[in-house]
Amino acid sequence: MFVTSLPVALPPFARPRSRTLRTVRRWALMIGGLLVVLLGLLIAPLPGPGGVPVIAVGLMLILKSSFWAKRQFIRAQYARPKWVYPFRRLMRKKPEFAPVFWQQALRAEKVVVKRSGRRLSRGRKQLRRYFRKLFR
């Protein structure tokens, strides 16, 4: 029987990972998330919504690395499902950014602007009509 001593490359999912490496990775993600949240808080006073998406990204990093944050997230899911749903959509493997931000823009417009002054939903309806006529 002939045996070679060539190293065998294991696929990434079959490689054994040490516990310390996982712990270091979790802490690095948590610290990075905290830094991103702090950055978002620093740029929040600037004009525009610049701080809100940055804070959301930081919170998602913390959520991926902290068991306590996951428990709080699940608790928030039961308490306020409409608020948590966009974050759940953004944390998928292939997130849908444009639909989530469009949905949130429509929701914000509904809260801020009176029914007669809503331009986003009216513009969306006009675009739908235009494209339906175009592709018939």
DRENPA-3360 file (N, C-alpha, C; in nm, 2 decimals, always signed):
BEGIN
1 = MFVTSLPV = +0.08/-0.12/+0.00/+0.00/+0.00/+0.00/+0.09/+0.12/+0.00 ~ +0.05/+0.22/-0.09/+0.14/+0.34/-0.10/+0.06/+0.46/-0.04 ~ +0.13/+0.52/+0.06/+0.07/+0.64/+0.13/+0.16/+0.76/+0.11 ~ +0.09/+0.87/+0.07/+0.17/+0.99/+0.05/+0.15/+1.08/+0.17 ~ +0.23/+1.17/+0.19/+0.22/+1.27/+0.30/+0.19/+1.41/+0.26 ~ +0.11/+1.42/+0.15/+0.07/+1.55/+0.10/-0.04/+1.61/+0.19 ~ -0.03/+1.74/+0.22/-0.13/+1.80/+0.30/-0.27/+1.80/+0.22 ~ -0.37/+1.77/+0.29/-0.50/+1.77/+0.23/-0.57/+1.90/+0.27;
9 = ALPPFARP = -0.62/+1.97/+0.17/-0.69/+2.10/+0.19/-0.84/+2.07/+0.22 ~ -0.88/+2.10/+0.34/-1.02/+2.08/+0.38/-1.10/+2.20/+0.33 ~ -1.23/+2.17/+0.30/-1.32/+2.29/+0.26/-1.34/+2.37/+0.39 ~ -1.37/+2.50/+0.37/-1.39/+2.59/+0.48/-1.48/+2.55/+0.59 ~ -1.59/+2.48/+0.55/-1.69/+2.44/+0.65/-1.64/+2.32/+0.73 ~ -1.54/+2.25/+0.68/-1.49/+2.13/+0.75/-1.36/+2.16/+0.84 ~ -1.31/+2.28/+0.83/-1.19/+2.31/+0.91/-1.23/+2.33/+1.05 ~ -1.15/+2.27/+1.14/-1.19/+2.29/+1.28/-1.15/+2.43/+1.33;
17 = RSRTLRTV = -1.24/+2.50/+1.40/-1.21/+2.64/+1.45/-1.19/+2.63/+1.60 ~ -1.09/+2.70/+1.64/-1.07/+2.70/+1.79/-1.17/+2.79/+1.85 ~ -1.19/+2.77/+1.98/-1.29/+2.85/+2.06/-1.24/+2.99/+2.07 ~ -1.11/+3.00/+2.09/-1.05/+3.14/+2.11/-1.07/+3.22/+1.98 ~ -1.05/+3.16/+1.87/-1.07/+3.23/+1.74/-1.21/+3.28/+1.73 ~ -1.31/+3.20/+1.76/-1.45/+3.24/+1.76/-1.48/+3.35/+1.85 ~ -1.42/+3.34/+1.97/-1.44/+3.45/+2.07/-1.38/+3.58/+2.03 ~ -1.26/+3.57/+1.97/-1.19/+3.70/+1.92/-1.27/+3.76/+1.81;
25 = RRWALMIG = -1.33/+3.67/+1.72/-1.41/+3.72/+1.61/-1.53/+3.79/+1.66 ~ -1.60/+3.73/+1.76/-1.72/+3.79/+1.82/-1.69/+3.92/+1.88 ~ -1.59/+3.93/+1.96/-1.55/+4.06/+2.03/-1.51/+4.16/+1.93 ~ -1.44/+4.12/+1.82/-1.40/+4.22/+1.72/-1.53/+4.28/+1.65 ~ -1.62/+4.19/+1.62/-1.75/+4.23/+1.55/-1.82/+4.33/+1.65 ~ -1.83/+4.29/+1.78/-1.90/+4.38/+1.87/-1.83/+4.51/+1.89 ~ -1.70/+4.52/+1.90/-1.63/+4.64/+1.91/-1.65/+4.73/+1.78 ~ -1.64/+4.66/+1.67/-1.66/+4.73/+1.54/-1.80/+4.79/+1.53;
33 = GLLVVLLG = -1.90/+4.71/+1.57/-2.03/+4.76/+1.57/-2.05/+4.88/+1.66 ~ -1.99/+4.87/+1.78/-2.00/+4.99/+1.87/-1.93/+5.11/+1.81 ~ -1.82/+5.09/+1.74/-1.75/+5.21/+1.68/-1.84/+5.27/+1.57 ~ -1.91/+5.18/+1.49/-1.99/+5.23/+1.38/-2.11/+5.30/+1.44 ~ -2.17/+5.25/+1.55/-2.28/+5.32/+1.61/-2.24/+5.46/+1.66 ~ -2.12/+5.47/+1.72/-2.07/+5.59/+1.77/-2.04/+5.69/+1.65 ~ -1.99/+5.64/+1.54/-1.97/+5.72/+1.42/-2.11/+5.77/+1.37 ~ -2.21/+5.69/+1.38/-2.34/+5.73/+1.33/-2.40/+5.84/+1.43;
41 = LLIAPLPG = -2.37/+5.82/+1.56/-2.42/+5.93/+1.65/-2.35/+6.06/+1.63 ~ -2.22/+6.05/+1.59/-2.14/+6.17/+1.56/-2.19/+6.25/+1.44 ~ -2.23/+6.17/+1.33/-2.28/+6.24/+1.21/-2.43/+6.26/+1.21 ~ -2.50/+6.21/+1.31/-2.65/+6.23/+1.31/-2.69/+6.38/+1.31 ~ -2.62/+6.47/+1.38/-2.67/+6.61/+1.37/-2.65/+6.68/+1.24 ~ -2.57/+6.62/+1.15/-2.56/+6.68/+1.02/-2.69/+6.67/+0.94 ~ -2.71/+6.76/+0.84/-2.83/+6.76/+0.77/-2.84/+6.63/+0.69 ~ -2.97/+6.58/+0.68/-2.99/+6.46/+0.60/-3.00/+6.34/+0.70;
49 = PGGVPVIA = -3.04/+6.22/+0.64/-3.05/+6.10/+0.73/-2.92/+6.02/+0.74 ~ -2.81/+6.09/+0.73/-2.68/+6.02/+0.73/-2.65/+5.93/+0.85 ~ -2.69/+5.97/+0.96/-2.66/+5.89/+1.08/-2.75/+5.77/+1.10 ~ -2.87/+5.77/+1.06/-2.96/+5.66/+1.08/-2.92/+5.53/+1.01 ~ -2.88/+5.53/+0.88/-2.84/+5.40/+0.82/-2.71/+5.36/+0.88 ~ -2.62/+5.45/+0.92/-2.49/+5.41/+0.98/-2.52/+5.34/+1.12 ~ -2.61/+5.40/+1.20/-2.64/+5.34/+1.32/-2.70/+5.20/+1.30 ~ -2.79/+5.19/+1.20/-2.85/+5.06/+1.18/-2.75/+4.95/+1.14;
57 = VGLMLILK = -2.65/+4.99/+1.06/-2.54/+4.89/+1.03/-2.46/+4.85/+1.15 ~ -2.43/+4.95/+1.24/-2.36/+4.92/+1.36/-2.44/+4.82/+1.45 ~ -2.57/+4.85/+1.46/-2.66/+4.76/+1.54/-2.66/+4.62/+1.48 ~ -2.66/+4.61/+1.35/-2.66/+4.48/+1.29/-2.53/+4.40/+1.32 ~ -2.42/+4.47/+1.32/-2.29/+4.41/+1.36/-2.30/+4.36/+1.50 ~ -2.35/+4.44/+1.59/-2.36/+4.40/+1.73/-2.45/+4.28/+1.74 ~ -2.56/+4.28/+1.67/-2.66/+4.18/+1.67/-2.60/+4.04/+1.63 ~ -2.51/+4.05/+1.53/-2.45/+3.92/+1.48/-2.36/+3.86/+1.58;
65 = SSFWAKRQ = -2.31/+3.94/+1.68/-2.20/+3.89/+1.76/-2.24/+3.88/+1.91 ~ -2.36/+3.93/+1.95/-2.39/+3.93/+2.09/-2.52/+3.85/+2.12 ~ -2.51/+3.75/+2.21/-2.62/+3.67/+2.24/-2.73/+3.76/+2.31 ~ -2.68/+3.85/+2.40/-2.77/+3.94/+2.47/-2.85/+4.02/+2.37 ~ -2.79/+4.08/+2.27/-2.85/+4.16/+2.17/-2.95/+4.08/+2.09 ~ -2.92/+3.95/+2.06/-3.02/+3.86/+1.99/-3.14/+3.84/+2.07 ~ -3.13/+3.82/+2.20/-3.25/+3.80/+2.29/-3.33/+3.93/+2.29 ~ -3.26/+4.05/+2.30/-3.34/+4.17/+2.30/-3.41/+4.19/+2.16;
73 = FIRAQYAR = -3.34/+4.15/+2.05/-3.40/+4.17/+1.92/-3.53/+4.08/+1.91 ~ -3.52/+3.96/+1.96/-3.64/+3.87/+1.96/-3.75/+3.92/+2.04 ~ -3.72/+3.98/+2.15/-3.82/+4.04/+2.24/-3.88/+4.16/+2.17 ~ -3.80/+4.24/+2.10/-3.85/+4.35/+2.02/-3.94/+4.31/+1.91 ~ -3.91/+4.19/+1.85/-3.98/+4.14/+1.74/-4.13/+4.11/+1.78 ~ -4.14/+4.06/+1.90/-4.28/+4.03/+1.95/-4.35/+4.16/+1.99 ~ -4.28/+4.25/+2.04/-4.34/+4.38/+2.09/-4.38/+4.47/+1.97 ~ -4.29/+4.49/+1.88/-4.31/+4.58/+1.76/-4.26/+4.52/+1.63;
81 = PKWVYPFR = -4.34/+4.42/+1.58/-4.30/+4.35/+1.45/-4.28/+4.45/+1.33 ~ -4.36/+4.55/+1.32/-4.35/+4.64/+1.20/-4.21/+4.72/+1.21 ~ -4.16/+4.75/+1.33/-4.04/+4.82/+1.34/-3.92/+4.73/+1.31 ~ -3.93/+4.60/+1.35/-3.81/+4.51/+1.34/-3.80/+4.45/+1.20 ~ -3.92/+4.44/+1.13/-3.92/+4.37/+1.00/-3.81/+4.42/+0.90 ~ -3.80/+4.55/+0.89/-3.70/+4.60/+0.79/-3.55/+4.55/+0.83 ~ -3.52/+4.55/+0.96/-3.39/+4.50/+1.00/-3.37/+4.36/+0.96 ~ -3.48/+4.28/+0.98/-3.47/+4.14/+0.95/-3.45/+4.12/+0.80;
89 = RLMRKKPE = -3.51/+4.20/+0.72/-3.49/+4.19/+0.57/-3.35/+4.23/+0.53 ~ -3.29/+4.32/+0.60/-3.16/+4.37/+0.57/-3.05/+4.27/+0.62 ~ -3.08/+4.18/+0.72/-2.99/+4.09/+0.77/-2.99/+3.96/+0.70 ~ -3.07/+3.94/+0.59/-3.07/+3.82/+0.52/-2.94/+3.80/+0.44 ~ -2.92/+3.68/+0.39/-2.79/+3.65/+0.32/-2.78/+3.74/+0.19 ~ -2.89/+3.76/+0.12/-2.90/+3.85/+0.01/-3.00/+3.96/+0.03 ~ -2.96/+4.06/+0.10/-3.06/+4.16/+0.14/-3.12/+4.24/+0.03 ~ -3.24/+4.29/+0.04/-3.30/+4.37/-0.06/-3.30/+4.52/-0.01;
97 = FAPVFWQQ = -3.20/+4.59/-0.05/-3.19/+4.73/+0.00/-3.29/+4.82/-0.05 ~ -3.31/+4.83/-0.18/-3.40/+4.92/-0.24/-3.55/+4.91/-0.19 ~ -3.60/+4.79/-0.19/-3.74/+4.78/-0.14/-3.76/+4.81/+0.00 ~ -3.66/+4.78/+0.08/-3.66/+4.82/+0.23/-3.66/+4.97/+0.24 ~ -3.57/+5.04/+0.18/-3.57/+5.18/+0.19/-3.69/+5.25/+0.13 ~ -3.74/+5.19/+0.02/-3.86/+5.25/-0.03/-3.98/+5.24/+0.06 ~ -3.99/+5.12/+0.12/-4.10/+5.09/+0.22/-4.09/+5.19/+0.34 ~ -3.97/+5.21/+0.39/-3.95/+5.30/+0.50/-3.97/+5.44/+0.46;
105 = ALRAEKVV = -3.94/+5.48/+0.34/-3.97/+5.62/+0.30/-4.12/+5.64/+0.29 ~ -4.20/+5.54/+0.24/-4.34/+5.56/+0.23/-4.40/+5.56/+0.37 ~ -4.35/+5.48/+0.46/-4.40/+5.48/+0.60/-4.37/+5.61/+0.67 ~ -4.25/+5.67/+0.65/-4.21/+5.80/+0.71/-4.30/+5.91/+0.65 ~ -4.33/+5.90/+0.52/-4.41/+6.00/+0.46/-4.55/+6.00/+0.52 ~ -4.60/+5.88/+0.54/-4.74/+5.86/+0.60/-4.74/+5.92/+0.74 ~ -4.63/+5.91/+0.81/-4.63/+5.97/+0.95/-4.62/+6.12/+0.95 ~ -4.54/+6.17/+0.86/-4.51/+6.32/+0.86/-4.61/+6.40/+0.78;
113 = VKRSGRRL = -4.65/+6.36/+0.66/-4.72/+6.44/+0.57/-4.87/+6.40/+0.57 ~ -4.96/+6.50/+0.55/-5.10/+6.48/+0.55/-5.14/+6.40/+0.42 ~ -5.25/+6.34/+0.42/-5.29/+6.25/+0.31/-5.29/+6.32/+0.18 ~ -5.33/+6.44/+0.17/-5.34/+6.51/+0.05/-5.20/+6.55/-0.01 ~ -5.10/+6.56/+0.08/-4.97/+6.61/+0.03/-4.87/+6.50/+0.01 ~ -4.91/+6.37/+0.02/-4.82/+6.26/-0.01/-4.78/+6.25/-0.15 ~ -4.66/+6.27/-0.18/-4.61/+6.27/-0.32/-4.55/+6.13/-0.36 ~ -4.49/+6.06/-0.27/-4.42/+5.94/-0.30/-4.52/+5.83/-0.35;
121 = SRGRKQLR = -4.63/+5.81/-0.27/-4.73/+5.71/-0.30/-4.80/+5.75/-0.43 ~ -4.83/+5.88/-0.45/-4.90/+5.92/-0.57/-4.81/+5.91/-0.69 ~ -4.68/+5.94/-0.68/-4.58/+5.92/-0.79/-4.56/+5.78/-0.82 ~ -4.57/+5.69/-0.72/-4.55/+5.54/-0.75/-4.67/+5.49/-0.83 ~ -4.79/+5.54/-0.80/-4.91/+5.50/-0.87/-4.91/+5.55/-1.01 ~ -4.86/+5.67/-1.03/-4.85/+5.72/-1.17/-4.75/+5.65/-1.25 ~ -4.63/+5.61/-1.19/-4.53/+5.53/-1.26/-4.59/+5.39/-1.30 ~ -4.67/+5.33/-1.21/-4.73/+5.20/-1.24/-4.82/+5.21/-1.36;
129 = RYFRKLFR = -4.90/+5.31/-1.36/-5.00/+5.33/-1.47/-4.92/+5.35/-1.60 ~ -4.81/+5.43/-1.60/-4.73/+5.46/-1.72/-4.67/+5.33/-1.77 ~ -4.61/+5.25/-1.68/-4.55/+5.13/-1.73/-4.65/+5.02/-1.78 ~ -4.77/+5.02/-1.71/-4.87/+4.93/-1.76/-4.91/+4.96/-1.90 ~ -4.93/+5.09/-1.93/-4.97/+5.13/-2.06/-4.86/+5.10/-2.16 ~ -4.73/+5.12/-2.12/-4.62/+5.10/-2.21/-4.60/+4.96/-2.25 ~ -4.62/+4.87/-2.16/-4.60/+4.72/-2.19/-4.72/+4.64/-2.22 ~ -4.83/+4.71/-2.25/-4.95/+4.64/-2.30/-4.95/+4.61/-2.45;
% end
